[in-house]
Amino acid sequence: AHRELAREAVRKSLVLLKNGKSAHAPLLPLPKKAPKILVAGTNADNLGYQCGGWTIQWQGVSGNDLTRGTTILSAIKNTVDPATQVIFNENPDPNFVKSGGFSYAIVVVGEPPYAETFGDSTTLTIDEPGTSTITNVCGALKCVVIVVSGRPLVIEPYLAKIDALVAAWLPGTEGQGVADVLFGDYGFTGKLARTWFKSVDQLPMNVGDPHYDPLFPFGFGLKTKPLRGTEY
């Protein structure tokens, strides 16, 4: 029961920041039935990265052996149609992406775990090779990028390449909650609890500042409606 509650919390906390290159052509929810899809990124199959710091150990840990749970990759495999082939490549090169015959891609990037001063950063960048993965995959395929992080990170330089963007924060053990909304079993409802900046030069930046010019303002969040039935 407590894992179900945690899964619900994940669904409700995810924030949809972009959905389609234009409002008339949304990418999400993704179809469960597709011949072959690509999942990429350092944070797609790493339970420790989903949980962040203060988990089992002070600074958190990497990998899938720290506790019971579901990675986002496992959740995707659990959710798509049984006939849909899910290919995972953490950091594919452009030729692999272009020649794979993929219907679409899900790229999961972000930060490694940290706590307290170990997480201090003056750049707030996505952990490498995350930005390369975004460029290689989203340059060739329709893609949704999921950012797994404890805070807003620099995403503005890559935004034009990205079809759909989701802030997943640190979803913890229940990655299934991410798949619940990606594929339309539930709708996106979450709103930003803090301003998402364009560049670190703007920080600190808060609502009401004279030069408030965020990438996504405080309280922003797109919605999707849940799809009914399973034939999609």
N, C-alpha and C positions, 0 to 999 in steps of 0.2 A: 504493500500500500504506500509506503514512504517513497519507493522508486517511482510509482505512478504519479505521486504528487510532485516529485522533482521533475518528471517529464513534462507535466502540465506547466510548471514554472518556466521551463525552457521555451516551450511554445509561446508563452505570453510575453517573454522578455526579449525575444528576437525582434530586431528592428529592420524593416525593409526600407532601404535608402534609395534604391533605383530599381525600376522594373520595366525593362525594354529601352531601346534606343529612342523610342518615342512613346508617348502615352497611349497611342492607338495600337501598339504592337507589344503587349506585355509578354515577358518570357515565363513568368511564374503565374500559376503553378506549373511545374514541369510535368510532362506526360510520363506515366509509369511504363507505358508500352513504347519501346524504341528498340531498333535492332541492336545498337551498341552505344554505350555512353562512356565517357572518360571521366574519371575522378583523379584529381591531382592535388599536390600541395603538401607541405610539411605537417600541417595540422589535421589532415584528413583521417589518419589512422594512428592517433596518439592520444590515449586517454589522459596521460599526465599533462599534456598541453591543454586539453579541455578543462582540466581541474585547476591549473594554475598553482600558485604558491599556497602555503599553509595547508597542504594536502598530504597526509601521511608523514611528510617531512617539512621542515620550515620553508625551504626554498622550492618545495614540490619536486617532482621527478619526471623524467621523460619515459615514454614507453607505455606498454599495456599490462604490466604486471603488478601495478601498485594496488589495485582494488578491483572489485567487480564493476562492470559497466559496459556501455555500448559506444564504440567509436562512431563518428559520423559516417565513415566508410561502411561499417557494418550495418548501420541504420539504413543507408541507401540501398544496400543489397537486400535487406529485409523487406523493403517497401516497394521496390519496382516489381513489375510483372516477372514471373519466373523465366519467361523467354528472353527478357532483356539481358544482354551481356554487359557486365560492369567490369571495365578495365581500369586498374589502378596503376598509375605511374607517378611517383612523387614529384619528379621534375623532368617532364618529357622534353625532348628537343623538338624544334619546329617540324622536322620531317616526320617524326613519329605522329605528331598531332595531325598533320595534313593528310597523311597516307592511311590513317586508321579507319576511315569510314564512320566516324562518330556522328551521332545525331546532335549531341550537345555535350558540354563539359561542366563539371562542378569543381571549382578550385577552392581549396580550404587552406588559408594561410593565416599568419598572425604573429604571435609572440611565443617564446618559450616561457616556462614558469619562472616566477620571481616573487620575492617578498621584501618589503621595506626598502632600504637604500640600494639593494642589489638590483632593483628595477629602475633606478633613476636613469633618465635618458634625456639628452638635449636634442636628439634628432627625431624620436618617436616614429621610427621607420618599421615597416614590416620586416620580419627576420628573413635574411637571405637563405635560400634562393627564391623566396616568395615572389618578389617583384619580377624576377626573370620568368617564373612560372606563369604569372598573370600575362606578361607580354607574349610569351610563346604560345600559350593556349588561347587566350582571348583574341589574339591577332588572327587566328585561323578558324575558330569555332564560335558558335553561340555559347556564351558562358555565364554562369552565375558565380560570383566570388563571395565566399563566406569568410569574414574576418573574425578569428578567434583571439580575443585580446581583453585585457583588463581596462582598456582606455581607448579613446580615439587615436588612430594612427594616420600617418601620411598616406592618403589614397588619391588625392586630387590629380596628380600627374598621370594616373592610369585610368581615370574614370571614363574617359571617352571610349576606351577599348572595351569596357565592361558592359555587358548587356543588363545584368541584374546584380545588385550589391546588397548583402545582408550583414548587419552587425550582430554577431552571435554572442559577444562578450565571452565569459567563461562558463560554458553550459554545464560543466561538471560531468558526472558519469552518464547522464541520460541523453546521449547523442540522438536517440530515437525521436526526441522532441524536435530536433532540427528537421529531420525527414518528414515529420508530421505536417509541417507547414510548407516545406519545399514542394511537396507533391500534392498539396491541396486537401489532405484529410481534415485540416483545420486552416483557418485564415490567419494571415499576419495581422496583429493588432498592436504590437509594441510601439512605444514612442521613445525618442531620445531623452535620457535623463540628464544629459549634458550636451553642450554645444560641440559639434564636430568641425574642427578648424580646417582651413585650406592649407596653411603652412605654419610651421612652428614660430615663424617671425611674428605671427599675430598674437601669440600667447603672452601673458594671460588675456583671455577674452571672455566676457560675460554679457548676458542679456542686459541691455540698457547702456552699454558702453557707446560713446559717440561714434566709434568706428567699428561697430558690430557688423562684420561681413563674413559670416561663416560659410563653409561648404554646405552644411546642413544645420539649420537652427535648432536650438533647444526645443524639445517637444515635437520634432518632426518624425514622421513615420507613415509610410504608405500602407494601405490596407489591401488585402485580397479576400475574396469570398471563398469559403470552403466549397469543394466540389462534392456533389452528391453521387453516390454509387461508386462502383469500382471500375467501370468501363472507360478509362481515360488513360 
